[in-house]
Amino acid sequence: MSQDTTDPSAEPNADPVAIARDLIRCRSVTPDEGGALTYLLRLLTDAGFDAEIVRFSEDGTDDVDNLYARIGSGGPHLTFAGHTDVVPAGEEGRWTHPPFAAEIAGDTLYGRGAVDMKGAVACFAAAVLDYLKTEGTPKGSISFLITGDEEGVSINGTRKLLAWAKERGERFDHALVGEPTNPNRLGDMIKIGRRGSLSGTITITGKQGHSAYPHLANNPTRGLEKVLHALYAEPLDSGTHEFDPSTLEVTSVDTGNPAFNVIPADVRLNFNSRFNNLHTAKSLQAVIETHVASALEGTGLTGRVDFVPNAAEAFLTEAGDIAALLSQTIEAETGRKPDYSTTGGTSDARYIKDYCPVIEFGLVGQTMHQVDENVAIADLKALTAIYRRFLTGYFERFGG
């Protein structure tokens, strides 16, 4: 692995606020690295990590840089997974504080990625640096799996980084993902799984014609009501103990027809389903296709469903011991006992669960992706304290 040439006598900065500000100032809008991974590489190698930036490519996609860093040897091996890429800031003039200035106003740090999720990356880095300073090299291993492709198409990111690490002989015992899991207050929620996500386009095809002569055409929009009723009439399921009921929502309807006097040939419905582990992407695809076909039977209209590739599968992690340890740690630091949850969107935990048990815990997510995204300074310090206590507890419980 490559080594940074920074003066080794300089002690790495273990202040989560300073690290978060440095990361936010990097314009790492997906898929650009923007200097964020280079900064982490330097920070971690200065602390004794072996670290490397790995670039992955695929036809039709942007090249993406990713970081893998490890310190220690053997097990137990705890990996922290996250991302430094961020969504675009939008119109920067709408921000009260410039999105990449990392300004502090009062007790709040502003900037794109403050909570999603440069803040959590900074907190874990600060916690690890303090652990190494006070307790030395762990009796096991700590690693970082940091991608620049979580907010993008997620092709050249964590999935490939995990496969790359496995080929090099890396084995993980547990993983902690720093996504902003808390809805209201730090300590609210640990994610122990995620719903699946399936998207697609339903195309209803009729016969184009003049609107003054509808008897010579077959308007595909007449099939809309039938298809929508078929999709919405009955719930996909009633949920499980760990998961909410699965949902399907139509997100757009379009004929692509600008003319007022032309009956369109087609109408397209885009949809997204968030589904629990009562389904797989394949079984849910079959349900949707059956609904569409039965709804259009006898109408003279035809229907086709095109699914977006790489659907995310629902999963529930087998992480009882590590989730219990994290819950106890959170309660000790905050006084709050977190809920175990599978709510929300997808994350890169969907790839990691194929390699080891994975749980997620980070900052409060109320402002993620918004104008003036921000994090309370107190939350950065508290999350660092949680991660720091968790590191000690982890090696005490799982170490030899």
C-alpha positions as CSV (number, residue, x, y, z in Angstrom):
1,M,0.0,0.0,0.0
2,S,1.1,3.5,-0.6
3,Q,2.5,5.7,2.2
4,D,2.1,9.4,2.5
5,T,5.4,11.4,3.0
6,T,4.0,13.9,5.6
7,D,6.3,14.6,8.5
8,P,5.7,11.6,10.9
9,S,6.5,13.7,13.9
10,A,3.4,15.8,13.4
11,E,0.6,14.4,15.6
12,P,-2.6,13.7,13.7
13,N,-5.5,16.0,14.6
14,A,-8.1,14.2,16.7
15,D,-10.6,17.0,16.8
16,P,-13.8,15.9,14.9
17,V,-14.9,19.5,14.2
18,A,-11.6,20.4,12.6
19,I,-11.6,17.1,10.5
20,A,-15.2,17.7,9.5
21,R,-14.4,21.3,8.4
22,D,-11.5,20.1,6.3
23,L,-13.6,17.4,4.6
24,I,-16.5,19.8,3.9
25,R,-14.1,22.3,2.2
26,C,-13.3,19.5,-0.3
27,R,-15.7,19.9,-3.2
28,S,-16.3,16.2,-3.5
29,V,-19.6,16.3,-5.4
30,T,-20.1,12.8,-6.7
31,P,-18.2,11.3,-8.6
32,D,-15.4,13.8,-8.0
33,E,-13.0,13.0,-5.2
34,G,-12.4,16.7,-4.6
35,G,-9.4,16.1,-2.3
36,A,-11.5,14.5,0.5
37,L,-10.0,11.0,0.1
38,T,-6.5,12.4,-0.3
39,Y,-7.0,14.3,3.0
40,L,-8.1,11.1,4.8
41,L,-5.2,9.2,3.3
42,R,-2.8,11.7,4.8
43,L,-4.6,11.8,8.1
44,L,-4.7,8.0,8.5
45,T,-1.2,7.2,7.3
46,D,0.2,9.8,9.7
47,A,-1.5,7.8,12.4
48,G,0.1,4.5,11.3
49,F,-2.5,3.1,8.9
50,D,-1.6,1.4,5.7
51,A,-3.8,3.1,3.2
52,E,-4.5,3.2,-0.5
53,I,-6.7,5.1,-2.9
54,V,-8.2,2.6,-5.4
55,R,-9.8,3.7,-8.6
56,F,-12.5,1.7,-10.3
57,S,-13.9,2.1,-13.8
58,E,-16.7,0.7,-16.0
59,D,-17.9,1.5,-19.5
60,G,-20.5,4.2,-19.5
61,T,-19.7,5.4,-16.0
62,D,-17.3,7.8,-14.4
63,D,-14.1,6.6,-12.8
64,V,-14.4,6.7,-9.0
65,D,-11.7,6.9,-6.3
66,N,-12.2,4.9,-3.1
67,L,-10.1,4.6,0.1
68,Y,-9.1,1.5,2.0
69,A,-7.0,1.9,5.2
70,R,-6.2,-0.6,7.9
71,I,-4.2,-0.7,11.1
72,G,-3.5,-3.8,13.2
73,S,-3.5,-7.5,12.2
74,G,-5.7,-10.5,12.6
75,G,-9.1,-10.4,14.3
76,P,-11.4,-9.2,15.4
77,H,-11.5,-6.9,12.4
78,L,-13.9,-3.9,12.7
79,T,-14.4,-1.9,9.5
80,F,-16.0,1.6,9.4
81,A,-17.7,2.2,6.1
82,G,-18.9,5.5,4.6
83,H,-18.6,8.0,1.8
84,T,-17.1,11.4,1.2
85,D,-19.0,12.1,-2.0
86,V,-21.9,14.5,-1.6
87,V,-24.9,15.6,-3.6
88,P,-24.7,18.9,-5.5
89,A,-25.3,22.0,-3.5
90,G,-27.8,23.4,-6.0
91,E,-28.0,27.2,-6.3
92,E,-25.3,28.2,-3.9
93,G,-26.8,31.7,-3.6
94,R,-29.7,30.1,-1.6
95,W,-27.4,29.0,1.1
96,T,-27.0,31.2,4.2
97,H,-23.5,29.9,4.6
98,P,-21.5,28.8,1.5
99,P,-21.9,25.1,1.1
100,F,-18.2,24.4,0.9
101,A,-16.9,27.0,3.4
102,A,-17.5,24.9,6.5
103,E,-18.6,28.0,8.5
104,I,-19.5,27.8,12.1
105,A,-22.3,30.0,13.3
106,G,-23.0,29.8,17.0
107,D,-23.0,26.2,17.9
108,T,-23.6,24.8,14.4
109,L,-21.4,23.8,11.5
110,Y,-22.8,24.4,8.1
111,G,-21.8,22.7,4.8
112,R,-22.7,20.1,2.2
113,G,-22.0,16.7,3.7
114,A,-22.1,18.0,7.3
115,V,-24.4,15.1,8.3
116,D,-24.4,13.0,5.1
117,M,-21.8,11.9,5.9
118,K,-18.5,13.7,6.2
119,G,-19.4,14.5,9.8
120,A,-19.6,10.9,10.8
121,V,-16.4,10.1,8.9
122,A,-14.7,12.8,10.9
123,C,-16.1,11.5,14.2
124,F,-14.9,8.0,13.6
125,A,-11.5,9.2,12.4
126,A,-11.2,11.3,15.6
127,A,-12.3,8.5,17.8
128,V,-9.7,6.1,16.2
129,L,-6.9,8.6,16.5
130,D,-7.7,9.1,20.2
131,Y,-7.9,5.3,20.7
132,L,-4.5,4.8,19.1
133,K,-3.0,7.5,21.2
134,T,-4.3,6.3,24.5
135,E,-4.6,2.5,24.0
136,G,-2.1,1.8,21.2
137,T,-2.5,-0.5,18.3
138,P,-5.6,-2.7,18.7
139,K,-5.5,-6.4,19.5
140,G,-7.1,-7.0,16.2
141,S,-7.7,-4.6,13.3
142,I,-9.5,-1.4,12.4
143,S,-10.2,-0.4,8.9
144,F,-11.9,2.3,6.8
145,L,-13.9,1.5,3.6
146,I,-14.6,5.0,2.2
147,T,-16.2,5.4,-1.2
148,G,-16.7,8.3,-3.6
149,D,-19.7,6.7,-5.2
150,E,-22.5,6.4,-2.6
151,E,-24.5,9.4,-3.8
152,G,-24.1,8.4,-7.5
153,V,-24.8,5.3,-9.5
154,S,-23.0,3.1,-6.9
155,I,-21.2,1.0,-9.5
156,N,-17.6,1.9,-9.0
157,G,-17.8,2.3,-5.2
158,T,-18.3,0.1,-2.2
159,R,-19.3,-3.0,-4.0
160,K,-16.1,-3.2,-6.0
161,L,-14.0,-2.0,-3.1
162,L,-15.3,-5.0,-1.0
163,A,-14.5,-7.4,-3.8
164,W,-11.0,-5.8,-4.2
165,A,-10.3,-6.2,-0.5
166,K,-11.5,-9.8,-0.4
167,E,-9.1,-10.6,-3.3
168,R,-6.3,-9.2,-1.2
169,G,-7.2,-11.5,1.7
170,E,-9.0,-8.9,3.8
171,R,-11.7,-10.4,6.1
172,F,-14.1,-8.4,8.2
173,D,-15.7,-9.6,11.4
174,H,-18.1,-6.6,11.8
175,A,-18.9,-3.4,10.0
176,L,-20.3,0.0,11.2
177,V,-21.7,2.4,8.6
178,G,-21.9,6.0,9.6
179,E,-25.0,7.1,7.7
180,P,-27.3,9.6,9.5
181,T,-29.6,7.2,11.1
182,N,-31.2,9.4,13.8
183,P,-34.5,11.1,12.9
184,N,-34.6,13.7,15.7
185,R,-31.8,13.3,18.4
186,L,-28.5,11.6,18.5
187,G,-29.2,8.2,20.0
188,D,-32.6,7.7,18.5
189,M,-31.9,4.8,16.1
190,I,-29.6,2.1,15.0
191,K,-30.2,0.5,11.6
192,I,-30.1,-3.3,11.6
193,G,-31.2,-3.8,8.1
194,R,-32.7,-1.9,5.1
195,R,-35.7,-2.2,2.8
196,G,-35.1,-3.1,-0.8
197,S,-35.6,-0.6,-3.6
198,L,-37.0,-1.4,-7.1
199,S,-37.6,1.1,-9.8
200,G,-39.0,0.9,-13.3
201,T,-41.1,2.3,-16.1
202,I,-44.5,1.0,-17.2
203,T,-45.3,1.8,-20.8
204,I,-48.9,1.5,-21.9
205,T,-49.2,1.5,-25.7
206,G,-52.4,2.2,-27.7
207,K,-52.9,3.7,-31.1
208,Q,-52.1,7.3,-32.0
209,G,-54.7,9.4,-33.8
210,H,-56.4,12.7,-34.2
211,S,-58.3,13.9,-31.1
212,A,-61.3,14.8,-33.3
213,Y,-61.6,11.1,-34.4
214,P,-61.0,9.1,-31.3
215,H,-62.9,6.1,-32.7
216,L,-59.9,5.7,-35.1
217,A,-57.4,5.6,-32.2
218,N,-57.0,3.9,-28.8
219,N,-55.9,6.3,-26.2
220,P,-53.4,4.7,-23.9
221,T,-54.3,7.1,-21.1
222,R,-57.6,5.2,-20.7
223,G,-55.5,2.4,-19.3
224,L,-54.0,4.6,-16.6
225,E,-56.9,4.3,-14.2
226,K,-56.9,0.5,-14.5
227,V,-53.2,0.1,-14.0
228,L,-53.1,2.6,-11.1
229,H,-56.0,0.8,-9.5
230,A,-54.2,-2.6,-9.9
231,L,-51.1,-1.2,-8.4
232,Y,-52.7,0.6,-5.4
233,A,-55.9,-1.4,-4.7
234,E,-54.3,-4.1,-2.5
235,P,-51.2,-3.6,-0.2
236,L,-48.2,-5.5,-1.2
237,D,-48.0,-7.0,2.4
238,S,-48.7,-6.1,6.0
239,G,-45.1,-5.8,7.1
240,T,-43.2,-7.9,9.6
241,H,-41.9,-7.5,13.1
242,E,-38.7,-5.8,11.8
243,F,-40.1,-4.1,8.6
244,D,-42.9,-1.7,7.7
245,P,-45.3,-2.8,5.0
246,S,-43.8,-2.6,1.5
247,T,-44.9,0.4,-0.6
248,L,-45.0,1.2,-4.3
249,E,-45.4,4.8,-5.5
250,V,-45.8,6.2,-9.1
251,T,-43.5,9.1,-9.4
252,S,-44.3,10.5,-12.8
253,V,-46.7,10.1,-15.7
254,D,-45.8,11.3,-19.2
255,T,-47.0,10.9,-22.8
256,G,-44.2,12.9,-24.3
257,N,-46.9,14.6,-26.4
258,P,-46.8,18.4,-26.8
259,A,-49.8,18.6,-29.2
260,F,-53.3,19.3,-28.0
261,N,-55.0,17.6,-31.0
262,V,-53.1,14.3,-31.1
263,I,-54.0,11.2,-29.1
264,P,-50.6,9.8,-27.9
265,A,-49.3,6.4,-28.8
266,D,-47.9,5.7,-25.4
267,V,-48.0,6.8,-21.8
268,R,-45.2,6.0,-19.4
269,L,-45.4,5.7,-15.6
270,N,-42.2,5.7,-13.5
271,F,-42.4,4.0,-10.1
272,N,-40.4,3.1,-7.1
273,S,-41.1,0.4,-4.6
274,R,-39.5,0.1,-1.1
275,F,-40.0,-3.5,-0.1
276,N,-39.4,-5.7,2.9
277,N,-37.9,-9.1,3.2
278,L,-41.1,-10.8,2.3
279,H,-40.1,-10.1,-1.3
280,T,-37.1,-10.3,-3.5
281,A,-36.6,-7.9,-6.4
282,K,-37.4,-10.8,-8.7
283,S,-40.6,-11.9,-7.0
284,L,-41.8,-8.3,-6.8
285,Q,-41.1,-7.8,-10.5
286,A,-43.4,-10.7,-11.3
287,V,-46.1,-9.2,-9.1
288,I,-46.0,-5.9,-10.9
289,E,-45.9,-7.4,-14.4
290,T,-49.0,-9.6,-13.5
291,H,-50.9,-6.5,-12.2
292,V,-50.2,-4.6,-15.4
293,A,-51.1,-7.4,-17.7
294,S,-54.4,-8.2,-15.9
295,A,-55.3,-4.5,-15.7
296,L,-55.1,-4.1,-19.5
297,E,-56.8,-7.3,-20.4
298,G,-59.6,-6.7,-22.9
299,T,-58.7,-3.0,-23.5
300,G,-56.8,-3.5,-26.7
301,L,-53.9,-1.8,-25.0
302,T,-50.5,-3.4,-24.3
303,G,-48.3,-2.9,-21.3
304,R,-44.5,-3.4,-20.8
305,V,-42.5,-3.0,-17.6
306,D,-38.8,-2.1,-17.8
307,F,-37.0,-2.4,-14.5
308,V,-34.0,-0.3,-13.6
309,P,-31.0,-2.7,-13.2
310,N,-29.2,-3.3,-9.9
311,A,-32.2,-3.2,-7.6
312,A,-31.3,-3.2,-3.9
313,E,-32.5,-6.3,-2.0
314,A,-34.1,-6.0,1.5
315,F,-31.9,-7.5,4.3
316,L,-31.8,-7.9,8.0
317,T,-28.4,-8.3,9.5
318,E,-27.3,-11.0,11.9
319,A,-25.7,-8.5,14.3
320,G,-27.1,-9.2,17.7
321,D,-24.0,-8.9,19.8
322,I,-22.5,-5.9,18.0
323,A,-25.9,-4.1,17.9
324,A,-26.3,-4.7,21.6
325,L,-22.9,-3.4,22.3
326,L,-23.5,-0.2,20.3
327,S,-26.9,0.2,22.0
328,Q,-25.3,0.0,25.4
329,T,-22.6,2.4,24.4
330,I,-25.1,5.0,23.0
331,E,-27.2,4.7,26.2
332,A,-24.2,5.2,28.4
333,E,-23.2,8.4,26.5
334,T,-26.6,9.9,25.8
335,G,-29.0,8.4,28.3
336,R,-31.2,7.3,25.4
337,K,-31.8,3.6,24.4
338,P,-31.9,3.6,20.6
339,D,-34.6,1.8,18.6
340,Y,-33.6,-0.9,16.1
341,S,-34.9,0.0,12.7
342,T,-35.0,-0.9,9.0
343,T,-36.7,2.3,7.9
344,G,-35.4,4.9,5.4
345,G,-33.7,4.5,2.1
346,T,-30.9,2.3,0.9
347,S,-27.2,2.5,1.8
348,D,-24.0,0.7,1.1
349,A,-24.8,-1.6,3.9
350,R,-26.6,-3.6,1.3
351,Y,-23.2,-4.7,-0.2
352,I,-21.4,-5.1,3.1
353,K,-23.9,-7.5,4.6
354,D,-22.6,-10.1,2.1
355,Y,-19.2,-10.0,3.8
356,C,-20.0,-9.6,7.5
357,P,-22.7,-8.4,10.0
358,V,-23.3,-4.7,9.5
359,I,-25.1,-2.0,11.6
360,E,-25.5,1.7,10.9
361,F,-25.3,4.6,13.3
362,G,-24.4,8.3,12.6
363,L,-25.7,11.8,13.0
364,V,-29.2,13.3,12.9
365,G,-30.4,13.4,9.3
366,Q,-32.9,16.2,9.3
367,T,-30.9,18.5,7.0
368,M,-29.2,16.0,4.7
369,H,-29.4,17.0,1.0
370,Q,-31.0,20.3,2.0
371,V,-29.9,23.9,1.5
372,D,-27.9,24.9,4.6
373,E,-27.2,21.3,5.6
374,N,-25.8,21.5,9.1
375,V,-24.8,19.7,12.3
376,A,-24.6,20.7,15.9
377,I,-21.1,20.9,17.2
378,A,-22.3,19.1,20.3
379,D,-23.5,16.2,18.2
380,L,-20.1,15.9,16.5
381,K,-18.4,15.7,19.9
382,A,-21.0,13.3,21.3
383,L,-20.8,11.0,18.3
384,T,-17.1,10.9,18.6
385,A,-17.4,9.9,22.3
386,I,-19.8,7.1,21.3
387,Y,-17.5,5.8,18.6
388,R,-14.5,6.1,21.0
389,R,-16.3,4.1,23.8
390,F,-17.5,1.6,21.3
391,L,-14.0,0.9,20.1
392,T,-12.8,0.0,23.6
393,G,-15.9,-2.1,24.2
394,Y,-15.5,-3.8,20.8
395,F,-12.0,-5.1,21.4
396,E,-12.8,-6.0,25.0
397,R,-15.8,-8.1,24.0
398,F,-14.7,-9.7,20.7
399,G,-10.9,-9.7,21.2
400,G,-9.0,-12.8,22.2
